Amino acid sequence: MKKFAKQGLLVLCAGLLAAGLSACGPANQNPGGEKQEAPAAAEMSVSDLENAAKGEGTVVSVGMPDSWANWKDTWKDLESKYGLKHTDTDMSSAEEIAKFEAEKNNPTADIGDVGISFGPVAVDKGVTQPYKTSYWNEVPDWAKDKEGHWVVGYQGTIAIMTNKELVKNPPKSFDDILKGDYKVAIGDVTKATQAQMSVLAAAIAHGGNEGDLQPGLDFFAQLAKQKRLSMSEISVANFEKGEIAVALLWDFNALGYREKISQDRFEVTIPKEGSVVSGYATIINKYAPHPNAAKLAREYILSDPGQINLAKGYARPIRDSVKLPPEVAAKMIPLEQYAGAKPVQDYKVWEETAKKLPQLWQEQVLVNIQ
């Protein structure tokens, strides 16, 4: 997934003092030279925030490239509506947090997009600043930090993607998969979040949870014993070449891949027994050169137009009240298929479980492929 660009230090105008911001000069710098975060803008109105952001004129993101979840339309809107110039450097969630921490004395990035499990990590590292948008109460509790340090902008659910030219009866459940005779791709469980979440999805579907992956490991162990685990990388190229018959991946990735290759050739469905819901969260750099632009970006991401932009990239909005245009809604998986999908309830527990997963995968699943 994901991002950077070098920007100068923020200098605030005296006219913004009434909004509770710091005085003019080399902003957010203490006498010792360490960059300080901007004051919280919780007391600012959205209108004041817009004006402050316009004064900064730039927003620099990491992990939010044009091609991921249709971010390009959001950056385009922020430029046309508020005059915010934008640059991004693609990088992983861990790299984003490391960048915020390493550059605190000379920061370049304002905002990042990380897997939800990395939100608490960023808070623990002390590299974020809080901002609760005007849509805060519409975001589910599981999808936000109570202090506003991170908030999910869009969600994903592990889905089944099937090449109908290779599998005549596309599976609609984990049970269907076990009864099949085709290989199933999941990706690298030792490294990839999407692959690890697929194990969790199988666990949830069979009565497990983020602290109990055994039902998921048992499911994939059965596939391995049947010699039906595919080692192919989950990518557009491998789907296109016909190297993958069935795969487990995020619904928004699956729908995006299908659009790029062929709408008729692939089926995408949410497993009937259940699956896991997760998401990606924005984090605002504690030392952001353009803190108000970053906060305005988060505000816009959670607005109706921002949520619709993400849905155009097949990422499901986090706000249930958003009404998608008919042409956008028609491209999404029907909501009724998500009835059994559950969000991770405790990411601290999941973080510890995920650390053990690579070894468990090797010992209980891959050993059966030998």
LOMIMI-535253 format. One record per residue (C-alpha): residue in three letters; x negated, y negated, z; chain. Coordinates in steps of 0.2 Angstrom, whole numbers, plus 2048, in hexadecimal, padded with zeros to 3 digits. Layout:
N
ALA	X	Y	Z	A .
...
//
This chain:
370
MET	800	800	800	A .
LYS	7F8	7EF	803	A .
LYS	7EC	7DC	805	A .
PHE	7E1	7C7	808	A .
ALA	7DB	7B6	802	A .
LYS	7D1	7A8	80A	A .
GLN	7D9	799	810	A .
GLY	7D4	789	81A	A .
LEU	7D9	785	82B	A .
LEU	7EA	77E	82F	A .
VAL	7EB	76B	833	A .
LEU	7FC	766	83A	A .
CYS	803	755	837	A .
ALA	808	74A	846	A .
GLY	81A	749	83F	A .
LEU	81C	75B	844	A .
LEU	819	758	857	A .
ALA	82B	756	85A	A .
ALA	82E	768	854	A .
GLY	822	76E	862	A .
LEU	813	771	858	A .
SER	801	76D	85C	A .
ALA	7F9	75C	858	A .
CYS	7EF	758	848	A .
GLY	7DD	75D	846	A .
PRO	7D4	76D	843	A .
ALA	7E3	777	849	A .
ASN	7E3	786	855	A .
GLN	7D0	785	859	A .
ASN	7CA	784	86B	A .
PRO	7BA	77C	871	A .
GLY	7B1	78C	870	A .
GLY	7B5	78E	85E	A .
GLU	7C1	79D	85F	A .
LYS	7D1	79B	855	A .
GLN	7E1	79A	85F	A .
GLU	7F2	7A0	85A	A .
ALA	7FF	792	856	A .
PRO	80C	78E	863	A .
ALA	81C	799	861	A .
ALA	829	792	856	A .
ALA	838	799	85F	A .
GLU	83F	788	863	A .
MET	83E	782	851	A .
SER	84D	782	846	A .
VAL	84C	78B	835	A .
SER	84C	77A	82D	A .
ASP	83D	774	838	A .
LEU	834	784	834	A .
GLU	837	782	821	A .
ASN	830	770	822	A .
ALA	821	776	82C	A .
ALA	81D	784	820	A .
LYS	81F	778	811	A .
GLY	811	76D	819	A .
GLU	806	77C	81A	A .
GLY	809	781	808	A .
THR	802	792	808	A .
VAL	805	7A4	80F	A .
VAL	7F8	7B1	80E	A .
SER	7FD	7C3	810	A .
VAL	7F5	7D4	812	A .
GLY	7FD	7E4	80D	A .
MET	80B	7DC	804	A .
PRO	807	7DD	7F1	A .
ASP	813	7D9	7E3	A .
SER	816	7EB	7DE	A .
TRP	81B	7F2	7EF	A .
ALA	82D	7F1	7F4	A .
ASN	82F	7E2	7E7	A .
TRP	826	7D6	7F2	A .
LYS	823	7CC	7E2	A .
ASP	834	7C5	7E2	A .
THR	833	7BF	7F5	A .
TRP	822	7B6	7F1	A .
LYS	82A	7AE	7E2	A .
ASP	839	7A8	7EC	A .
LEU	82E	7A1	7FA	A .
GLU	824	797	7EC	A .
SER	833	791	7E3	A .
LYS	83D	78C	7F3	A .
TYR	830	786	7FE	A .
GLY	820	783	7F3	A .
LEU	816	791	7FC	A .
LYS	807	797	7F2	A .
HIS	804	7A9	7F5	A .
THR	7F5	7B6	7F4	A .
ASP	7F4	7C8	7FB	A .
THR	7E7	7D5	7FD	A .
ASP	7ED	7E7	7FD	A .
MET	7E7	7F1	80C	A .
SER	7ED	7FE	818	A .
SER	7F6	7FA	829	A .
ALA	7E7	7FE	833	A .
GLU	7DC	7F3	828	A .
GLU	7E8	7E5	82A	A .
ILE	7E7	7E5	83D	A .
ALA	7D4	7E7	83C	A .
LYS	7D3	7D8	830	A .
PHE	7DD	7CD	83C	A .
GLU	7D2	7D2	84B	A .
ALA	7C2	7D0	841	A .
GLU	7C6	7BF	83A	A .
LYS	7CD	7B7	84A	A .
ASN	7BF	7A9	849	A .
ASN	7C1	7A6	837	A .
PRO	7D3	7AD	832	A .
THR	7D9	7AE	820	A .
ALA	7E9	7B8	821	A .
ASP	7FA	7B3	828	A .
ILE	805	7C2	827	A .
GLY	805	7D5	824	A .
ASP	810	7E3	821	A .
VAL	80C	7F3	82B	A .
GLY	814	804	82E	A .
ILE	81F	802	83D	A .
SER	814	80D	848	A .
PHE	806	800	846	A .
GLY	811	7F2	84D	A .
PRO	80D	7F7	85F	A .
VAL	7FB	7FA	85A	A .
ALA	7F9	7E8	854	A .
VAL	801	7E1	864	A .
ASP	7F5	7EC	86F	A .
LYS	7E7	7E4	865	A .
GLY	7ED	7D3	869	A .
VAL	7ED	7CD	857	A .
THR	7FF	7C8	854	A .
GLN	80A	7B9	859	A .
PRO	81D	7BB	85C	A .
TYR	82B	7B4	851	A .
LYS	83D	7B9	852	A .
THR	847	7B4	842	A .
SER	859	7AD	842	A .
TYR	85E	7BF	83D	A .
TRP	856	7C7	84C	A .
ASN	866	7CE	854	A .
GLU	86A	7D7	844	A .
VAL	85B	7E1	844	A .
PRO	85C	7F2	84E	A .
ASP	853	7F3	85E	A .
TRP	848	802	857	A .
ALA	842	7F6	849	A .
LYS	83B	7E8	853	A .
ASP	82F	7E3	861	A .
LYS	839	7DB	86F	A .
GLU	82E	7CC	870	A .
GLY	82E	7CA	85D	A .
HIS	81C	7CF	859	A .
TRP	822	7DB	84B	A .
VAL	832	7DE	842	A .
VAL	837	7EB	835	A .
GLY	83C	7E2	825	A .
TYR	841	7F2	81B	A .
GLN	843	804	81F	A .
GLY	840	815	817	A .
THR	846	827	819	A .
ILE	83D	836	814	A .
ALA	846	83D	804	A .
ILE	844	84C	7F8	A .
MET	83F	848	7E6	A .
THR	842	856	7DA	A .
ASN	83D	858	7C7	A .
LYS	84D	85F	7C0	A .
GLU	843	865	7B1	A .
LEU	83A	871	7BC	A .
VAL	847	875	7C9	A .
LYS	858	878	7C2	A .
ASN	861	877	7D3	A .
PRO	859	868	7DD	A .
PRO	858	86B	7EF	A .
LYS	863	860	7FA	A .
SER	85D	866	80B	A .
PHE	84E	86E	814	A .
ASP	858	87E	814	A .
ASP	859	87D	801	A .
ILE	847	87B	7FF	A .
LEU	843	88A	809	A .
LYS	84E	894	7FE	A .
GLY	845	88E	7EE	A .
ASP	837	895	7E4	A .
TYR	82E	885	7DF	A .
LYS	81F	87C	7E7	A .
VAL	822	86D	7F3	A .
ALA	816	85E	7F4	A .
ILE	815	855	804	A .
GLY	804	84C	802	A .
ASP	7F5	84C	80E	A .
VAL	7FC	84E	820	A .
THR	7EB	84B	827	A .
LYS	7EA	839	821	A .
ALA	7FB	832	819	A .
THR	809	82B	824	A .
GLN	816	830	817	A .
ALA	810	842	818	A .
GLN	810	842	82B	A .
MET	821	83B	82B	A .
SER	827	849	81F	A .
VAL	822	855	82D	A .
LEU	82C	84B	83A	A .
ALA	83B	84A	82E	A .
ALA	83B	85D	82D	A .
ALA	839	85E	840	A .
ILE	848	852	843	A .
ALA	852	85C	836	A .
HIS	84F	86C	841	A .
GLY	852	865	852	A .
GLY	841	85D	856	A .
ASN	83B	84B	858	A .
GLU	82C	840	859	A .
GLY	825	84A	868	A .
ASP	829	85B	861	A .
LEU	823	85F	850	A .
GLN	824	872	852	A .
PRO	834	874	847	A .
GLY	82C	86A	839	A .
LEU	81C	873	83A	A .
ASP	825	884	83A	A .
PHE	82F	87E	82A	A .
PHE	81F	87A	821	A .
ALA	816	88A	827	A .
GLN	824	894	81F	A .
LEU	821	88B	80E	A .
ALA	80E	88E	810	A .
LYS	811	8A1	813	A .
GLN	81B	8A1	803	A .
LYS	80D	899	7FA	A .
ARG	818	88A	7F6	A .
LEU	80F	87B	7FD	A .
SER	808	870	7EF	A .
MET	7F8	867	7F1	A .
SER	7FB	85B	7E4	A .
GLU	7FA	848	7E9	A .
ILE	80B	840	7E9	A .
SER	80A	833	7DB	A .
VAL	813	82C	7CC	A .
ALA	806	835	7C0	A .
ASN	808	846	7C8	A .
PHE	81B	845	7C7	A .
GLU	81A	83F	7B5	A .
LYS	80E	84D	7B0	A .
GLY	81A	85A	7B8	A .
GLU	80D	85F	7C5	A .
ILE	81A	85D	7D3	A .
ALA	82B	866	7D3	A .
VAL	831	860	7E4	A .
ALA	82A	854	7F0	A .
LEU	82E	84C	801	A .
LEU	82A	839	801	A .
TRP	832	828	806	A .
ASP	843	825	7FD	A .
PHE	83D	814	7F7	A .
ASN	82D	81C	7EF	A .
ALA	837	82A	7E8	A .
LEU	844	81E	7E0	A .
GLY	836	813	7D9	A .
TYR	82D	821	7D2	A .
ARG	83D	828	7C9	A .
GLU	840	816	7C2	A .
LYS	82E	816	7BB	A .
ILE	82F	827	7B3	A .
SER	841	82D	7AF	A .
GLN	852	82A	7B8	A .
ASP	858	83A	7B0	A .
ARG	84A	845	7B4	A .
PHE	849	844	7C7	A .
GLU	856	845	7D5	A .
VAL	853	83D	7E6	A .
THR	85D	842	7F5	A .
ILE	85C	841	808	A .
PRO	85B	852	810	A .
LYS	86C	857	817	A .
GLU	866	85D	828	A .
GLY	85E	84D	82C	A .
SER	84E	843	829	A .
VAL	844	835	831	A .
VAL	847	822	82F	A .
SER	838	817	831	A .
GLY	833	806	82A	A .
TYR	826	7F9	827	A .
ALA	824	7EA	832	A .
THR	81D	7D8	830	A .
ILE	810	7D3	83C	A .
ILE	80A	7C0	83D	A .
ASN	7F8	7BD	840	A .
LYS	7F5	7B6	851	A .
TYR	7E8	7AB	849	A .
ALA	7F1	7A7	839	A .
PRO	7EB	798	82F	A .
HIS	7FD	795	829	A .
PRO	808	79B	838	A .
ASN	818	792	833	A .
ALA	817	799	821	A .
ALA	815	7AA	828	A .
LYS	824	7A8	833	A .
LEU	82E	7A1	825	A .
ALA	829	7B0	81B	A .
ARG	830	7BC	828	A .
GLU	83F	7B1	829	A .
TYR	842	7B3	817	A .
ILE	83E	7C5	816	A .
LEU	84D	7C8	822	A .
SER	859	7BD	819	A .
ASP	866	7C3	80D	A .
PRO	85B	7BF	7FE	A .
GLY	84C	7C6	805	A .
GLN	854	7D6	80A	A .
ILE	85B	7D7	7F8	A .
ASN	84A	7D4	7F1	A .
LEU	844	7E3	7FB	A .
ALA	853	7EE	7F5	A .
LYS	84E	7EA	7E3	A .
GLY	83E	7F4	7E7	A .
TYR	849	802	7EF	A .
ALA	844	7FD	801	A .
ARG	854	7FE	80B	A .
PRO	858	7EE	815	A .
ILE	856	7EF	828	A .
ARG	866	7E3	82A	A .
ASP	876	7EE	827	A .
SER	880	7DE	824	A .
VAL	877	7DA	814	A .
LYS	882	7DD	805	A .
LEU	878	7E3	7F6	A .
PRO	87D	7DD	7E4	A .
PRO	886	7EC	7DC	A .
GLU	878	7EE	7CF	A .
VAL	86C	7F0	7DD	A .
ALA	877	7FB	7E9	A .
ALA	87A	807	7DA	A .
LYS	868	80B	7D9	A .
MET	866	810	7EB	A .
ILE	86A	821	7F3	A .
PRO	87C	821	7FA	A .
LEU	87D	81C	80C	A .
GLU	886	82C	811	A .
GLN	877	836	80E	A .
TYR	86E	82E	81C	A .
ALA	87A	834	829	A .
GLY	86E	840	831	A .
ALA	85E	835	82F	A .
LYS	857	82F	840	A .
PRO	84B	821	844	A .
VAL	83B	825	84F	A .
GLN	841	821	860	A .
ASP	830	820	869	A .
TYR	821	81A	85E	A .
LYS	815	81C	86D	A .
VAL	819	82F	86E	A .
TRP	818	830	85B	A .
GLU	807	828	85B	A .
GLU	800	836	867	A .
THR	809	844	85D	A .
ALA	802	83D	84C	A .
LYS	7F1	83E	853	A .
LYS	7F3	851	856	A .
LEU	7FC	854	846	A .
PRO	7ED	856	83A	A .
GLN	7E6	864	845	A .
LEU	7F7	86C	848	A .
TRP	7F9	86C	835	A .
GLN	7E9	875	832	A .
GLU	7EC	882	83F	A .
GLN	7FE	886	83C	A .
VAL	801	881	82A	A .
LEU	7F2	881	81F	A .
VAL	7EB	890	826	A .
ASN	7F9	89A	81D	A .
ILE	7F3	894	80C	A .
GLN	7E2	89D	80E	A .
//
